[in-house]
Amino acid sequence: MVVSKYLRILTDSLVEKANMNDEKIPDNLLESNPIDAESVEPIFLDFPLESLINKVDQDRMDIFDTILRTSINRTELSFPQAIALLRDWEVIARTQLSRATSPGHLFSPLDIPEGF
């Protein structure tokens, strides 16, 4: 949710600037990248979404939000660079979430590949 929030904020700002200057933004920055999920079928159709949302640890979300915001600001990444980096994180998170076999797996630590 935090990565998605920053992707939305940065892409909206980038689109606004591009429109003001009659520039085109590459699709790979505006759209999510495909994930490597082997024909994953949704298994949580009967699980109440509200129950999952209520289990989200807001303190950890706030900490991650602060880390992302601080990192983006401190490194002074351009919007396209920050979006590209966040798209990489998004793929990792979406891939892991797509492989969850129970609601508890949705809250597992992110498995970051070697050399990421």
C-alpha positions as CSV (number, residue, x, y, z in Angstrom):
1,M,0.0,0.0,0.0
2,V,2.9,2.4,0.8
3,V,4.7,1.7,-2.5
4,S,1.4,2.2,-4.4
5,K,0.9,5.5,-2.6
6,Y,4.2,6.9,-3.6
7,L,3.9,5.6,-7.2
8,R,0.6,7.4,-7.5
9,I,1.9,10.6,-6.0
10,L,5.1,10.6,-8.2
11,T,3.3,9.5,-11.4
12,D,0.6,12.1,-11.0
13,S,3.2,14.8,-10.5
14,L,5.2,13.6,-13.5
15,V,2.2,13.4,-15.7
16,E,1.2,17.0,-14.7
17,K,4.7,18.3,-15.6
18,A,4.8,16.3,-18.8
19,N,1.4,17.7,-19.9
20,M,2.6,21.3,-19.2
21,N,5.6,20.7,-21.4
22,D,3.8,18.6,-24.1
23,E,6.0,15.6,-23.3
24,K,5.2,11.9,-23.4
25,I,6.0,9.6,-20.5
26,P,7.0,6.0,-21.3
27,D,4.4,3.4,-20.4
28,N,6.8,1.4,-18.2
29,L,6.8,4.3,-15.8
30,L,3.0,4.8,-15.8
31,E,1.9,1.1,-15.6
32,S,2.7,-1.7,-13.3
33,N,5.2,-4.3,-14.6
34,P,3.9,-7.8,-15.2
35,I,4.7,-10.3,-12.4
36,D,6.1,-13.8,-12.6
37,A,3.2,-15.6,-11.2
38,E,2.3,-19.0,-12.6
39,S,-1.4,-19.0,-13.3
40,V,-2.3,-17.9,-9.7
41,E,-5.9,-18.4,-8.8
42,P,-7.4,-16.1,-6.1
43,I,-7.8,-18.1,-2.9
44,F,-9.2,-15.3,-0.7
45,L,-12.5,-14.8,-2.4
46,D,-14.5,-15.8,0.7
47,F,-12.2,-14.1,3.2
48,P,-13.6,-10.7,4.3
49,L,-11.4,-7.8,3.0
50,E,-12.2,-5.7,6.1
51,S,-10.7,-8.4,8.3
52,L,-7.4,-8.3,6.3
53,I,-7.3,-4.5,6.4
54,N,-7.9,-4.5,10.2
55,K,-4.8,-6.7,10.7
56,V,-2.5,-4.2,8.9
57,D,0.1,-2.9,11.4
58,Q,-0.3,0.9,11.0
59,D,2.9,1.7,12.9
60,R,4.9,-0.4,10.5
61,M,3.2,1.2,7.6
62,D,4.0,4.6,9.0
63,I,7.7,3.6,9.5
64,F,7.9,2.3,5.9
65,D,6.2,5.4,4.6
66,T,8.8,7.5,6.4
67,I,11.7,5.4,5.1
68,L,10.5,5.8,1.5
69,R,9.8,9.5,1.8
70,T,13.1,10.2,3.4
71,S,15.0,8.1,0.9
72,I,13.4,9.7,-2.1
73,N,14.0,13.2,-0.7
74,R,17.6,12.6,0.6
75,T,18.8,10.9,-2.6
76,E,17.2,13.7,-4.7
77,L,16.1,11.2,-7.3
78,S,14.3,12.5,-10.3
79,F,10.7,11.5,-10.5
80,P,11.4,9.0,-13.4
81,Q,14.2,7.4,-11.4
82,A,12.2,7.1,-8.2
83,I,9.2,5.7,-10.1
84,A,11.4,3.1,-11.9
85,L,12.9,2.0,-8.5
86,L,9.5,1.8,-6.9
87,R,8.2,-0.2,-9.9
88,D,10.9,-2.8,-9.1
89,W,9.8,-2.9,-5.5
90,E,6.2,-3.2,-6.6
91,V,7.0,-6.3,-8.7
92,I,8.7,-8.0,-5.8
93,A,5.8,-7.3,-3.5
94,R,3.1,-8.2,-6.0
95,T,4.9,-11.4,-6.9
96,Q,5.2,-12.5,-3.3
97,L,1.6,-11.6,-2.5
98,S,0.4,-13.5,-5.6
99,R,2.0,-16.7,-4.2
100,A,0.3,-16.4,-0.8
101,T,-1.6,-19.6,0.1
102,S,-3.3,-18.2,3.2
103,P,-4.3,-14.8,4.6
104,G,-1.4,-15.1,7.1
105,H,1.1,-15.1,4.2
106,L,-0.1,-11.6,3.2
107,F,1.8,-10.3,6.3
108,S,5.0,-12.2,5.8
109,P,8.3,-10.3,5.5
110,L,9.2,-9.3,2.0
111,D,11.7,-11.8,0.4
112,I,14.2,-9.6,-1.4
113,P,16.2,-11.4,-4.1
114,E,20.0,-11.5,-3.8
115,G,21.7,-8.5,-5.4
116,F,18.5,-6.4,-5.5
